[in-house]
């Protein structure tokens, strides 16, 4: 095929093309190559028109550096290639697509619920392979037609303490997401410079992250170069702020456990935020009652003067063995109906234990519960982290230990859960034992025994692990400072 002239937008002498055209096919591509410091996008579209024109077909492209779109949505170069023959136009589209997605170029197609790049007609429409959940949401949005004027926000019916808690947790989750990834929250979901990410696209990024994590834990000879490549694949799927310098690109390589933990939590956060956002767009809506409802969880603030508050506060304070710095600020009752219904009361040796997590994770934890660190099919959630006693849910009996896994929010407070855990018959371990997916036969849970005077153990703290979600339920949420 002879080389086809690419006319830049607005170039003198460029053929005219009707504004009334059909987009026959389109794709949004992205590449982040850390080795060459590339962070680029490329949109390609095939247009067709029935209006009077010298050319009935056009291949439209829009490309540039992804970072530039953050400050200027119209950044980048726009070009058009014109054809009188449908076959030639199709062949040119396929040639460009194959060239960009070849191994040498490395672009990957991005699945978007709503695109922000390409021709004006393509913007605001979906692109790529749209998963069923996103497709259902798009169809529901289409049925509603023109968006009605937003009603005035009604006065909240929630207690002031719960309003404050819900607003705080959502704000921290939103801030963590928009700070770490090149994204922001809109009425339609998680928006990147390229457009609104689909759930499927986030899961695609998660797959690259899992491959990178396996490589990180391997002893491959090409481990360093593979981590560089797979880090780029992850950023290609889920755009991040990387920076233009080679130093910034090198620093973006995922090569420490802390970095993997951060990205695993980020992906989980994205999925949690899409889940609570639902069809009503509660992340963008300032109405706190909508956010509370989206959690699907009953929350109640305990008065500091009541017996129940004092019991839980005392449980926290008296459990400290390594330091006495925790100061309890608030205690909230928690009831996730699904967890309470599923809880296995037949398992004996029930104890109230602690579970700490970073502040941005609590919207997700309250909305879907504490997850096992392995594939949970019923919830569509993938997790790849595992602890010293394998793939289980970890708890501690010392609040000071659980506080280590927390982070402070804007108010300088942190959160940990107090959960009822059915431990049953415990298998005690004094040596770290990776790879467990269940307790040994005849046992219901595992206990990593803390090293102390007279007890030689590899565990610095007591760790209690269950391998079935039905053996635990959150009953309280404690807000505290250190």
Buried (B, 14 or more C-beta within 10 A) or exposed (E): EEEBEBBEEEEEEBEEBBEEBEBBBBBBBBBBBBBEBBBBBBBBBBBBBEEEBEBBBBBBBBBBBBBBBBEEEEBBEBBBBBBEEEEBBBBBBBEBBEEBBEEEBBBBBBBBBBBBBBBEBBBEBBBBBBBEBBBEBBEEBEEEEEEEEEEEEEEBEBEEBBBBBBBBBBBBBBBBBBEBBBBBBBBBBBBBBBBBBBBBBBBBBBEBBBBBBEBBEEEEEEBEEBBBBBBBBBBBBBBBBBBEEEEBBEEBBBBEEEBBBBBBBBBBBBBBBBBBBEEBBBBBBEBBBBBBBBBBBBBEBBEEEEEEBBEBBEBBBEBBBEEEEBEBBBBBBBBBEBBBEBBBEEBEEBEBBBBBBBBBBBBBBBBBBBBBBBEBEEBEBBBBBBBBBBBBBBBBBBBBBBBEBBBBBEBEBBBBBBBBBBBBEBBEBBEEBEEBEBBEEEBBBBBBBBBEEEEEBEBEBBBBBBBBBBBBBBBBBBBBBB
